[in-house]
Amino acid sequence: MDRASAPLKLGGDLTRGAGSAELGSGPVASALDESTSQRASRAVLAGEIIADLGRRATDYVNEILAADTKLVTQLENGRRPR
Amino acid sequence: MSWTRTNPGAGEPWGIRSQASIRQTGADNLRTTTLTNLQTAVTDAASATWTAQAATAFAASAEGLIPDVQVIITGLETDAGALNQYAAMVEQIQDQARAVQRLQDDAQHDLARLLFTSFGDTAETTSPWSEPDPNALERARVLEALRVARSTLTQVEVRWDELALQRRAADDACVATLASVGSRGNLAGLGTQQLSYLSTTGLLQKLDGLSATEITILLQNNPGLAEKFRTSPPDAAGVEAWWSGLGGASQSALIAALPIVIGNLEGVPYGSRVQANKHNISTGIATLEKEIVDLKKIVEANKDGSGTRGGGSGAARREAQEKIAALRDQISYYSKLRDEKTTFPDPATGLPVTVTGHNILVFDHAQDAIAEYSGMLDPVTGNVPAAVRSLGIYVPGTNTTLGNFDGQVQRSEWFVGHAANDGSIAMITWKGGAFPQGGEAISGGMTEKLGQRLAQFGQGVELANTATVVGLGYSAGGAMLGSAERAGLALDRSLQISSAGMGFGVHDLEEYPATADVPHYSLMAPGDLLAYPQGLEVGDWGHGGSPLTTDGFVRLETGYLEAGDVSSGQIRGHSAIWDKEGTTILQMYNVIAGEQVELYAEPELISTDPDTGRSVYTNPVMEPGYKPKMVDVQGGDK
């Protein structure tokens, strides 16, 4: 999931928006700025959720693995699991 | 940089295309990686290899993200398309502009050249020669050339105008696409400029249907949005209709993403406000924790100070440590408001019901504002239940803070928990902003503003039936209650308790537009110093007329420290009226409940010393054989 979140980090070139002079027009520049700013916010929020999902899934898997390992150890030691 | 009429092609098409390319690449990457991975994750979670409940929750979360990612991809592609088209149009305009510029340069050059020829300066102005002109042919040729040059320049001006129109059209088309649904999803039409023109009522309509993410984006991009609701609140009846027309998903999104507005918005059902205010309490806790982090830095920076001589680093460290302790207490209180289990009698059955967290109807840490409902809310409507027959709104007095508000709520809870209450009495304790502290209490302007806020709060009180609403104002809270009544607060009964006055500038019950004709009661114990400044006003100071002497008020007896027991002694002063065993608090309960109350036993003049001018009065309640004069509490039409 971490890999999936990476592309959502839009980077400076996208968030720079149209403040750049090459667009040459005030209305277009500000419209592009606003559109880009809204999108950047959406991407950041989605990226945070994806990263959080990834962390939770990883924690979940690690817990299962740890439980498995504990159970295997107990069985190998001839003890009944509680 | 902006284009001008004579430079309509300003801008760099390559730069615009570069911006388009970045967006298209971003869209492609998102589609091939993030979107695919999310879809795969959802599919995997639903597969037979992972069957736990966590799989369902994981899949739901991941699936919920897909629409947002798709909006991002579509938006990037839409913008890329708009920018490419724009670049092509700008390029075209530039080509045409160059041609027009050449034409203009040539014509201007011709004109200048012709004007410097032998006849150029006179060809156009000199009258026809009266005698044969040896240079007639040449003169005519120059004249014609000048006409052509000037005509060309006129055409050039028309072309510049045309190109300016083309550029404006190109701009408009690009802006329209960049602001379209394709580019912005549901946020189309909700740009900063558009939002700034909307009233708060109009804003609410626009929020319908937005996801929590989208509302959050709006807030991030328009930080003044929430403040607008505080300074220009929409009409409560309109809010109520708007909220009830929203779907459950929209309501949840608003509670999650805009809690500071929803938690404090009159017209939203109390149950939903309570949910929103849990978020606001968490935000308040986070703010306090951040303050502690900053204070710990001060403690650390001053850890070597002696702290024994009252100055230098030791004093700074001690001060920071004291503040940290106070902030921790406040965090503990906030946590209690959010998480504590409380039990109330169910108004429908009378049986105790336990709920998690307090019913917080107002919470704004930054504005020092809070209000708590003591009692059960209707689980279906989220409002005051039908079984409640009397709702008291208690406004405490000077020095009330978020730190000691709990003590004020306990006073309200005493009424709710009274043995005679079968669930038909509920209370709201209100502190809708920073209350006066210490000497500020004298400011009528301050209590008046709070009163206006209380009147606004009153608009949000939604009753299931014809339950009675009773206002109770204590000390400076009495002045706030009076100011609220002047601002239109609707009540069935009003009770001024040890009050500072009827409200800044108010001297007659007729000045209360909605409550002039409802019963007004007052309580003030002997020896309460607040009786003396009542009625005095100078500039911003003072709180209007006295609730003890103004026509229309019914003054009630404050009685004994233990109700019905003359031997316990008489209640005296400003605060003893809250004694849980005393007569006064029972009188308050009876005003709320609409039972019988004891009228004030007026002392009578015995004598006046002619030398000192001091008068001696009877004290009827302490005299043997005193019989209380009881009357029924009157109702009143709101």
Contacts between the chains, C-beta under 8 A, distances in Angstrom:
chain1	res1	chain2	res2	distance
A	1	B	37	7.3
A	1	B	41	6.9
A	3	B	33	7.3
A	3	B	37	6.9
A	4	B	33	6.4
A	4	B	34	5.0
A	4	B	37	3.6
A	4	B	38	6.4
A	4	B	41	7.6
A	5	B	34	7.3
A	6	B	33	7.5
A	7	B	26	7.4
A	7	B	29	4.6
A	7	B	30	5.2
A	7	B	33	5.1
A	7	B	34	5.0
A	8	B	30	7.2
A	8	B	34	6.0
A	8	B	69	7.7
A	8	B	72	7.6
A	10	B	26	6.6
A	13	B	22	5.1
A	14	B	22	5.9
A	14	B	23	6.8
A	14	B	26	6.0
A	18	B	19	6.9
A	20	B	15	6.5
A	20	B	19	7.3
A	21	B	1	4.5
A	21	B	12	7.8
A	21	B	15	7.8
A	22	B	11	6.0
A	22	B	12	3.8
A	22	B	14	7.5
A	22	B	15	2.5
A	22	B	16	6.1
A	22	B	18	7.7
A	22	B	19	7.7
A	23	B	11	5.9
A	23	B	15	7.1
A	23	B	16	5.9
A	23	B	19	7.4
A	24	B	1	5.4
A	24	B	2	6.9
A	24	B	3	5.8
A	24	B	10	4.3
A	24	B	11	2.5
A	24	B	12	7.1
A	24	B	90	7.1
A	25	B	2	6.1
A	25	B	3	6.1
A	25	B	10	7.6
A	25	B	11	6.6
A	25	B	167	7.8
A	25	B	171	5.1
A	26	B	2	5.1
A	27	B	171	5.3
A	27	B	172	7.7
A	27	B	175	5.0
A	28	B	86	6.7
A	28	B	171	5.4
A	28	B	174	5.0
A	28	B	175	5.8
A	28	B	178	7.2
A	31	B	174	7.3
A	31	B	175	4.4
A	31	B	178	4.1
A	31	B	179	5.6
A	31	B	191	7.8
A	32	B	19	7.5
A	32	B	79	6.8
A	32	B	83	7.5
A	32	B	178	5.5
A	34	B	178	7.9
A	34	B	179	7.6
A	34	B	191	5.3
A	34	B	192	6.5
A	34	B	221	7.3
A	35	B	75	6.9
A	35	B	79	6.0
A	35	B	178	4.8
A	35	B	179	7.0
A	35	B	183	5.0
A	35	B	184	5.9
A	36	B	79	7.6
A	37	B	221	5.8
A	38	B	184	5.7
A	38	B	187	5.4
A	38	B	217	5.4
A	38	B	221	6.1
A	39	B	72	5.8
A	39	B	75	5.2
A	39	B	76	7.1
A	39	B	184	7.7
A	41	B	216	7.3
A	41	B	217	4.2
A	41	B	220	4.9
A	41	B	221	6.5
A	42	B	68	5.9
A	42	B	71	6.6
A	42	B	72	5.8
A	42	B	185	8.0
A	42	B	213	6.3
A	42	B	214	7.7
A	42	B	217	5.7
A	43	B	72	5.6
A	45	B	68	7.6
A	45	B	213	5.2
A	45	B	216	6.3
A	45	B	217	7.2
A	46	B	65	5.5
A	46	B	68	4.8
A	46	B	69	6.0
A	46	B	72	7.2
A	46	B	213	7.3
A	49	B	61	6.9
A	49	B	65	5.8
A	50	B	34	7.5
A	50	B	38	7.5
A	50	B	62	8.0
A	50	B	65	6.4
A	53	B	41	7.8
A	53	B	58	6.7
A	53	B	61	5.6
A	53	B	62	6.1
A	56	B	58	7.5
A	57	B	58	6.3
A	60	B	54	6.0
